[in-house]
Amino acid sequence: MRLNPNNPKWECNLAGVLVSKGRLREARTRYEHSLSLSSDLQIAHKELADLLVGAGEYHAAIAHYEAALRIQPDFPEAKQNLDLARTFAGH
């Protein structure tokens, strides 16, 4: 199988591996790239939002959690983390 960095799911999966290795800056870039290729990847929105919360970028995280929930309304982790991000942001 040939790897394709222009495949949004591949980019999203690679980002997850980078997160597990603590390479958060690179992971963020990969999540953002995956979403630039396909904005309908709810998991990429949620995982990027998780990174943004960790970086203290709560308003950007909220936008990505909301995007994930528009795509998949029954996404409990995104809903729970959205509520937490709103708390941190003072909403």
BELSULSUL-V182504 format. One record per pair of residues at least 4 apart in sequence whose ideal C-beta (glycine too) atoms are under 6 Angstrom apart, sorted by the first residue. I is the first residue (numbers start at 1). J is the second residue. D is the distance in Angstrom with one decimal. If there is no record, write none. Layout:
i,j,d
I,J,D
I,J,D
//
This chain:
i,j,d
4,10,5.8
8,34,4.3
8,37,4.0
8,38,3.8
8,41,5.7
11,30,5.1
11,33,5.2
11,34,3.6
12,34,4.3
12,41,5.7
12,44,4.5
14,30,5.3
15,27,4.4
15,30,3.6
15,31,4.6
18,23,4.2
18,26,4.9
18,27,3.8
19,27,4.6
23,27,6.0
24,51,5.9
28,51,5.2
31,44,5.1
31,47,5.9
31,48,3.9
34,41,5.9
34,44,4.7
35,39,5.5
35,44,5.3
40,71,5.6
42,68,4.3
42,71,4.1
42,72,4.4
43,47,6.0
44,48,6.0
45,64,4.4
45,67,4.5
45,68,3.9
46,68,4.4
46,78,4.6
48,64,5.2
49,61,4.2
49,64,3.7
49,65,4.7
52,57,4.2
52,60,4.8
52,61,3.8
53,61,4.6
53,85,5.3
57,61,6.0
58,85,5.1
58,88,4.9
58,89,3.7
59,89,6.0
61,85,4.6
62,85,5.1
65,78,5.1
65,81,5.9
65,82,3.7
68,75,5.7
68,78,4.2
69,73,5.8
69,75,5.9
69,78,5.3
86,91,3.9
//
